[in-house]
Amino acid sequence: MDEGRVFWEWYASGGLEAACKVLYERDVSKFNPGATPPLTEAKIIMVEQGRSTAESYLVEMIERRLGEFSAGVVAAPFYTLCDRLQGGAPMGTRVVQQALLHALKEAGWVDMGRLRSRDFDARKHIICAPELAKSATKSELRRMVEETPAPSAVRLVK
């Protein structure tokens, strides 16, 4: 109750006018309501908590450069990549192309578009790690996806 009385006394003695004056005099000319919000720790936590199980699995593999992502570059057809990734996915999780593409974007990988080179005339859609997007040429990226053999499953026979 005392807090309410203190607040009311402040309001009655001109506090509201003082607060309005401060807000009115504040420079908001650079305020852009359509600007991208800052990347804070709270936002990162919200994004991580909003991921599906498949996206969480894929982002972890991409960021740790495990398996298919070890070379830092992947190429279409992405449905075959999803099929290969499905084998290691958590039980009951379906790895679909949209989840893969979203996870690559979340991990900061760069979509290089459909690339070809002198050695490989057919174009392939390529997505790579950010450092490769800056350091490798498009021909090198195209060559990397052809030279990197897909990991194969090992079958143990008794």
Phi and psi in degrees as GROMACS dihedral restraints (atoms count N, CA, C in turn):
[ dihedral_restraints ]
;  ai    aj    ak    al  type     phi  dphi    fc
    3     4     5     6     1   -63.0    20    10
    4     5     6     7     1   -36.4    20    10
    6     7     8     9     1   -63.6    20    10
    7     8     9    10     1   -40.8    20    10
    9    10    11    12     1   -62.9    20    10
   10    11    12    13     1   -40.9    20    10
   12    13    14    15     1   -65.2    20    10
   13    14    15    16     1   -43.3    20    10
   15    16    17    18     1   -60.4    20    10
   16    17    18    19     1   -44.7    20    10
   18    19    20    21     1   -62.8    20    10
   19    20    21    22     1   -44.1    20    10
   21    22    23    24     1   -64.1    20    10
   22    23    24    25     1   -40.2    20    10
   24    25    26    27     1   -63.2    20    10
   25    26    27    28     1   -41.1    20    10
   27    28    29    30     1   -62.0    20    10
   28    29    30    31     1   -44.8    20    10
   30    31    32    33     1   -62.6    20    10
   31    32    33    34     1   -45.9    20    10
   33    34    35    36     1   -68.3    20    10
   34    35    36    37     1   -28.7    20    10
   36    37    38    39     1   -90.6    20    10
   37    38    39    40     1    18.5    20    10
   39    40    41    42     1   100.8    20    10
   40    41    42    43     1    10.5    20    10
   42    43    44    45     1   -63.6    20    10
   43    44    45    46     1   -40.2    20    10
   45    46    47    48     1   -62.9    20    10
   46    47    48    49     1   -44.7    20    10
   48    49    50    51     1   -61.9    20    10
   49    50    51    52     1   -39.7    20    10
   51    52    53    54     1   -64.4    20    10
   52    53    54    55     1   -42.7    20    10
   54    55    56    57     1   -65.1    20    10
   55    56    57    58     1   -43.3    20    10
   57    58    59    60     1   -62.5    20    10
   58    59    60    61     1   -38.5    20    10
   60    61    62    63     1   -62.8    20    10
   61    62    63    64     1   -44.8    20    10
   63    64    65    66     1   -60.5    20    10
   64    65    66    67     1   -46.4    20    10
   66    67    68    69     1   -66.1    20    10
   67    68    69    70     1   -38.5    20    10
   69    70    71    72     1   -66.8    20    10
   70    71    72    73     1   -36.0    20    10
   72    73    74    75     1   -82.6    20    10
   73    74    75    76     1   -10.2    20    10
   75    76    77    78     1   -68.7    20    10
   76    77    78    79     1   135.5    20    10
   78    79    80    81     1   -80.0    20    10
   79    80    81    82     1   112.0    20    10
   81    82    83    84     1  -117.5    20    10
   82    83    84    85     1    20.1    20    10
   84    85    86    87     1   -64.1    20    10
   85    86    87    88     1   -26.5    20    10
   87    88    89    90     1   -95.2    20    10
   88    89    90    91     1     2.8    20    10
   90    91    92    93     1   -68.9    20    10
   91    92    93    94     1   129.8    20    10
   93    94    95    96     1  -128.3    20    10
   94    95    96    97     1   101.4    20    10
   96    97    98    99     1   -65.3    20    10
   97    98    99   100     1   -18.3    20    10
   99   100   101   102     1   -92.5    20    10
  100   101   102   103     1     1.0    20    10
  102   103   104   105     1   -70.7    20    10
  103   104   105   106     1   154.4    20    10
  105   106   107   108     1   -65.5    20    10
  106   107   108   109     1   129.8    20    10
  108   109   110   111     1   -66.8    20    10
  109   110   111   112     1   153.9    20    10
  111   112   113   114     1   -65.4    20    10
  112   113   114   115     1   149.1    20    10
  114   115   116   117     1   -85.9    20    10
  115   116   117   118     1   102.4    20    10
  117   118   119   120     1  -107.4    20    10
  118   119   120   121     1   170.0    20    10
  120   121   122   123     1   -62.0    20    10
  121   122   123   124     1   -37.9    20    10
  123   124   125   126     1   -62.9    20    10
  124   125   126   127     1   -40.9    20    10
  126   127   128   129     1   -66.3    20    10
  127   128   129   130     1   -41.0    20    10
  129   130   131   132     1   -60.5    20    10
  130   131   132   133     1   -42.3    20    10
  132   133   134   135     1   -63.5    20    10
  133   134   135   136     1   -43.6    20    10
  135   136   137   138     1   -62.6    20    10
  136   137   138   139     1   -40.8    20    10
  138   139   140   141     1   -64.3    20    10
  139   140   141   142     1   -45.7    20    10
  141   142   143   144     1   -62.6    20    10
  142   143   144   145     1   -39.7    20    10
  144   145   146   147     1   -71.5    20    10
  145   146   147   148     1   -21.8    20    10
  147   148   149   150     1   -87.1    20    10
  148   149   150   151     1    -3.5    20    10
  150   151   152   153     1   -76.1    20    10
  151   152   153   154     1   146.8    20    10
  153   154   155   156     1   -75.0    20    10
  154   155   156   157     1   169.7    20    10
  156   157   158   159     1   -61.5    20    10
  157   158   159   160     1   -41.1    20    10
  159   160   161   162     1   -64.1    20    10
  160   161   162   163     1   -43.9    20    10
  162   163   164   165     1   -64.5    20    10
  163   164   165   166     1   -41.7    20    10
  165   166   167   168     1   -61.0    20    10
  166   167   168   169     1   -44.8    20    10
  168   169   170   171     1   -59.5    20    10
  169   170   171   172     1   -46.8    20    10
  171   172   173   174     1   -68.7    20    10
  172   173   174   175     1   -43.4    20    10
  174   175   176   177     1   -61.4    20    10
  175   176   177   178     1   -41.0    20    10
  177   178   179   180     1   -62.4    20    10
  178   179   180   181     1   -44.2    20    10
  180   181   182   183     1   -63.3    20    10
  181   182   183   184     1   -41.9    20    10
  183   184   185   186     1   -65.7    20    10
  184   185   186   187     1   -49.0    20    10
  186   187   188   189     1   -65.8    20    10
  187   188   189   190     1   -33.3    20    10
  189   190   191   192     1   -89.5    20    10
  190   191   192   193     1    -1.9    20    10
  192   193   194   195     1    55.3    20    10
  193   194   195   196     1    53.6    20    10
  195   196   197   198     1   -99.3    20    10
  196   197   198   199     1   149.3    20    10
  198   199   200   201     1    54.0    20    10
  199   200   201   202     1  -120.5    20    10
  201   202   203   204     1   -59.5    20    10
  202   203   204   205     1   -21.8    20    10
  204   205   206   207     1   -99.1    20    10
  205   206   207   208     1     5.1    20    10
  207   208   209   210     1   -63.8    20    10
  208   209   210   211     1   -31.4    20    10
  210   211   212   213     1   -79.8    20    10
  211   212   213   214     1   -14.8    20    10
  213   214   215   216     1    85.3    20    10
  214   215   216   217     1     9.8    20    10
  216   217   218   219     1  -149.7    20    10
  217   218   219   220     1   138.7    20    10
  219   220   221   222     1  -132.7    20    10
  220   221   222   223     1   157.3    20    10
  222   223   224   225     1  -139.3    20    10
  223   224   225   226     1   160.4    20    10
  225   226   227   228     1   -66.9    20    10
  226   227   228   229     1   156.7    20    10
  228   229   230   231     1   -77.8    20    10
  229   230   231   232     1   127.4    20    10
  231   232   233   234     1   -73.6    20    10
  232   233   234   235     1   -23.5    20    10
  234   235   236   237     1   -65.8    20    10
  235   236   237   238     1   -32.5    20    10
  237   238   239   240     1   -71.6    20    10
  238   239   240   241     1   -35.7    20    10
  240   241   242   243     1   -63.3    20    10
  241   242   243   244     1   -41.8    20    10
  243   244   245   246     1   -61.2    20    10
  244   245   246   247     1   -41.1    20    10
  246   247   248   249     1   -61.6    20    10
  247   248   249   250     1   -42.2    20    10
  249   250   251   252     1   -68.0    20    10
  250   251   252   253     1   -37.1    20    10
  252   253   254   255     1   -72.0    20    10
  253   254   255   256     1   -26.1    20    10
  255   256   257   258     1   -57.8    20    10
  256   257   258   259     1   -33.4    20    10
  258   259   260   261     1   -60.9    20    10
  259   260   261   262     1   -32.1    20    10
  261   262   263   264     1  -101.6    20    10
  262   263   264   265     1     2.0    20    10
  264   265   266   267     1   -70.8    20    10
  265   266   267   268     1   153.6    20    10
  267   268   269   270     1   -58.0    20    10
  268   269   270   271     1   149.9    20    10
  270   271   272   273     1   -55.5    20    10
  271   272   273   274     1   132.5    20    10
  273   274   275   276     1    82.8    20    10
  274   275   276   277     1     3.0    20    10
  276   277   278   279     1  -101.4    20    10
  277   278   279   280     1   132.8    20    10
  279   280   281   282     1  -105.8    20    10
  280   281   282   283     1   124.2    20    10
  282   283   284   285     1   -92.4    20    10
  283   284   285   286     1   108.5    20    10
  285   286   287   288     1  -110.0    20    10
  286   287   288   289     1   161.2    20    10
  288   289   290   291     1   -59.0    20    10
  289   290   291   292     1   -41.2    20    10
  291   292   293   294     1   -63.1    20    10
  292   293   294   295     1   -39.5    20    10
  294   295   296   297     1   -65.0    20    10
  295   296   297   298     1   -39.4    20    10
  297   298   299   300     1   -63.0    20    10
  298   299   300   301     1   -49.2    20    10
  300   301   302   303     1   -64.1    20    10
  301   302   303   304     1   -38.1    20    10
  303   304   305   306     1   -66.5    20    10
  304   305   306   307     1   -41.9    20    10
  306   307   308   309     1   -64.0    20    10
  307   308   309   310     1   -40.1    20    10
  309   310   311   312     1   -61.7    20    10
  310   311   312   313     1   -41.9    20    10
  312   313   314   315     1   -66.1    20    10
  313   314   315   316     1   -43.5    20    10
  315   316   317   318     1   -60.4    20    10
  316   317   318   319     1   -35.6    20    10
  318   319   320   321     1   -80.4    20    10
  319   320   321   322     1    -3.1    20    10
  321   322   323   324     1    88.0    20    10
  322   323   324   325     1    10.6    20    10
  324   325   326   327     1   -71.2    20    10
  325   326   327   328     1   155.0    20    10
  327   328   329   330     1  -108.0    20    10
  328   329   330   331     1   129.7    20    10
  330   331   332   333     1   -80.3    20    10
  331   332   333   334     1   112.8    20    10
  333   334   335   336     1   -91.3    20    10
  334   335   336   337     1    -3.5    20    10
  336   337   338   339     1    82.4    20    10
  337   338   339   340     1  -163.4    20    10
  339   340   341   342     1   -91.4    20    10
  340   341   342   343     1   116.4    20    10
  342   343   344   345     1  -113.9    20    10
  343   344   345   346     1   151.4    20    10
  345   346   347   348     1  -138.9    20    10
  346   347   348   349     1   171.5    20    10
  348   349   350   351     1  -145.1    20    10
  349   350   351   352     1   179.4    20    10
  351   352   353   354     1   -62.3    20    10
  352   353   354   355     1   -39.7    20    10
  354   355   356   357     1   -72.9    20    10
  355   356   357   358     1   -32.7    20    10
  357   358   359   360     1  -128.5    20    10
  358   359   360   361     1   101.4    20    10
  360   361   362   363     1   -73.3    20    10
  361   362   363   364     1   -30.3    20    10
  363   364   365   366     1   -72.5    20    10
  364   365   366   367     1   135.9    20    10
  366   367   368   369     1   -79.7    20    10
  367   368   369   370     1   143.9    20    10
  369   370   371   372     1  -133.5    20    10
  370   371   372   373     1   138.8    20    10
  372   373   374   375     1   -74.6    20    10
  373   374   375   376     1   124.6    20    10
  375   376   377   378     1  -125.9    20    10
  376   377   378   379     1   136.7    20    10
  378   379   380   381     1  -127.0    20    10
  379   380   381   382     1   132.7    20    10
  381   382   383   384     1  -135.6    20    10
  382   383   384   385     1   167.3    20    10
  384   385   386   387     1   -64.6    20    10
  385   386   387   388     1   151.2    20    10
  387   388   389   390     1   -57.8    20    10
  388   389   390   391     1   -37.5    20    10
  390   391   392   393     1   -68.5    20    10
  391   392   393   394     1   -32.3    20    10
  393   394   395   396     1   -72.8    20    10
  394   395   396   397     1   -31.8    20    10
  396   397   398   399     1   -62.4    20    10
  397   398   399   400     1   -29.9    20    10
  399   400   401   402     1   -88.7    20    10
  400   401   402   403     1   -33.0    20    10
  402   403   404   405     1  -102.1    20    10
  403   404   405   406     1   -29.9    20    10
  405   406   407   408     1   -95.4    20    10
  406   407   408   409     1   146.6    20    10
  408   409   410   411     1   -79.0    20    10
  409   410   411   412     1   165.3    20    10
  411   412   413   414     1   -63.0    20    10
  412   413   414   415     1   -36.6    20    10
  414   415   416   417     1   -64.7    20    10
  415   416   417   418     1   -40.5    20    10
  417   418   419   420     1   -64.7    20    10
  418   419   420   421     1   -41.7    20    10
  420   421   422   423     1   -63.0    20    10
  421   422   423   424     1   -42.2    20    10
  423   424   425   426     1   -63.0    20    10
  424   425   426   427     1   -40.8    20    10
  426   427   428   429     1   -66.9    20    10
  427   428   429   430     1   -38.3    20    10
  429   430   431   432     1   -61.1    20    10
  430   431   432   433     1   -39.0    20    10
  432   433   434   435     1   -73.9    20    10
  433   434   435   436     1   -22.2    20    10
  435   436   437   438     1   -84.4    20    10
  436   437   438   439     1   -34.1    20    10
  438   439   440   441     1   -83.3    20    10
  439   440   441   442     1   -21.0    20    10
  441   442   443   444     1   -84.8    20    10
  442   443   444   445     1   108.1    20    10
  444   445   446   447     1   -69.7    20    10
  445   446   447   448     1   144.5    20    10
  447   448   449   450     1   -67.7    20    10
  448   449   450   451     1   138.1    20    10
  450   451   452   453     1   -61.1    20    10
  451   452   453   454     1   141.8    20    10
  453   454   455   456     1  -112.4    20    10
  454   455   456   457     1   154.0    20    10
  456   457   458   459     1   -77.2    20    10
  457   458   459   460     1   149.0    20    10
  459   460   461   462     1  -107.7    20    10
  460   461   462   463     1   125.2    20    10
  462   463   464   465     1  -106.2    20    10
  463   464   465   466     1   127.0    20    10
  465   466   467   468     1   -94.2    20    10
  466   467   468   469     1   125.9    20    10
  468   469   470   471     1  -111.6    20    10
  469   470   471   472     1   133.5    20    10
